[in-house]
Amino acid sequence: MARLTAISGLGRKSAAIFLIEMSGRRVLFDLGDGLEPGDRPDLTGIGRVDAVVLSHAHEDHAGALDRLDEVGDPPVLATARTLGFLPERLRAGRARVLPERGRVDLMGLDLTLGRAGHAPGGVWLHVATPAGGLLYTGDICPEAPRLPVDPLPEAATLVLDASYGDREGRLPTRSLPWPGRPRRARDCAVRRRGAAPTWWRPWPGPGCALPPMP
């Protein structure tokens, strides 16, 4: 069974930090910082992780890399362009380069990556699981012609950044390159720390699955 814990990144625009636990491995997808002065995520209780995988280099997804020692000083994996935006002191000796497109073995986990638009070197991340996989998009944007988005794989569980979902004004309808619709999640749960797991549910029509919010 795979477990997904939202350390930060639900309910408001702030640091994105998600913990994936599977097959004896503990991996953070993004290690961001808050966007307001003094808004730093609470990393206590995470414990030691095996790796940090970055979707892109923006502050809310990579801004807390100066606190790697609080999660066991793990290696940081990202695309070459993403790593190029990080301070040299954060790259020295601990950076590992990931492709912008392709499939890699992440310490025994089957990880597939594709371009996500939004930022140079930005990628979406898909981890294979017994019941259909987990897809983490980070910030994804199909609107920039010079930053392409690769087709998204099918997944039982989707973590999608919805930064503008709380705005009063309507945004133009956009479509992502999604080949089907996600199946019902059976092996992955999202939980807030200190709360019971919340199972993701499929959207009743075509498109993406979003988590029920408390």
ZIVEN-V831642 format. One record per residue. N is the residue number from 1. OMEGA is omega in radians with two decimals (NA if undefined). Layout:
BEGIN
n=[N/N]
omega=[OMEGA/OMEGA]
END
This chain:
BEGIN
n=[1/2/3/4/5/6/7/8/9/10/11/12/13/14/15/16/17/18/19/20/21/22/23/24/25/26/27/28/29/30/31/32/33/34/35/36/37/38/39/40/41/42/43/44/45/46/47/48/49/50/51/52/53/54/55/56/57/58/59/60/61/62/63/64/65/66/67/68/69/70/71/72/73/74/75/76/77/78/79/80/81/82/83/84/85/86/87/88/89/90/91/92/93/94/95/96/97/98/99/100/101/102/103/104/105/106/107/108/109/110/111/112/113/114/115/116/117/118/119/120/121/122/123/124/125/126/127/128/129/130/131/132/133/134/135/136/137/138/139/140/141/142/143/144/145/146/147/148/149/150/151/152/153/154/155/156/157/158/159/160/161/162/163/164/165/166/167/168/169/170/171/172/173/174/175/176/177/178/179/180/181/182/183/184/185/186/187/188/189/190/191/192/193/194/195/196/197/198/199/200/201/202/203/204/205/206/207/208/209/210/211/212/213/214]
omega=[3.07/3.12/3.13/3.13/3.07/3.09/3.09/3.10/3.07/3.00/3.12/3.12/-3.13/-3.10/3.05/3.11/-3.12/-3.10/3.08/3.11/-3.08/3.06/3.11/3.13/3.10/-3.03/3.04/2.92/-3.10/3.09/-3.01/3.09/3.11/-3.09/3.12/3.13/3.12/-3.12/-3.14/-3.09/3.10/-3.12/-3.13/3.12/3.11/-3.09/-3.10/3.06/-3.09/-3.11/2.96/3.12/-3.08/3.02/3.06/-2.92/-3.13/-3.00/-3.07/3.09/-3.10/-3.00/-3.13/3.12/3.06/-3.12/-3.13/-3.13/-3.14/3.14/3.04/3.11/-3.07/3.01/3.11/-3.12/-3.13/3.09/-3.11/-3.13/3.09/3.13/-3.14/3.11/-3.06/3.08/-3.09/-3.10/3.12/-3.13/-2.99/3.00/-3.06/-3.10/3.05/-3.06/3.05/3.06/3.06/3.09/3.07/-3.03/-3.11/3.02/3.14/3.11/3.14/3.09/-3.12/-3.05/3.05/-3.12/3.03/-3.11/-3.04/-3.07/2.97/-3.08/3.08/-3.11/-3.13/-3.08/2.86/-3.04/3.11/3.09/3.10/3.07/-3.09/-3.05/3.00/3.02/3.09/3.11/3.11/-3.05/-2.91/2.99/-3.14/-3.04/-3.14/-2.98/-3.04/-3.06/-3.12/3.11/-3.03/3.07/3.09/3.12/-3.12/3.09/3.05/-3.13/3.08/-3.11/-3.11/2.98/-3.02/3.09/3.13/-3.00/-3.02/-3.10/-3.13/-3.13/-3.11/-3.12/3.13/3.07/3.09/3.11/3.12/3.09/3.09/-3.12/-3.09/-3.02/-3.12/3.01/-3.08/3.06/3.13/-3.14/3.13/-3.07/-3.08/3.11/3.02/3.12/2.94/3.13/-3.13/-3.13/3.11/3.12/3.04/-3.12/3.11/-3.11/-3.13/3.03/-3.04/3.11/3.11/3.08/-2.94/3.06/3.12/-3.09/2.99/-3.13/-3.13/NA]
END
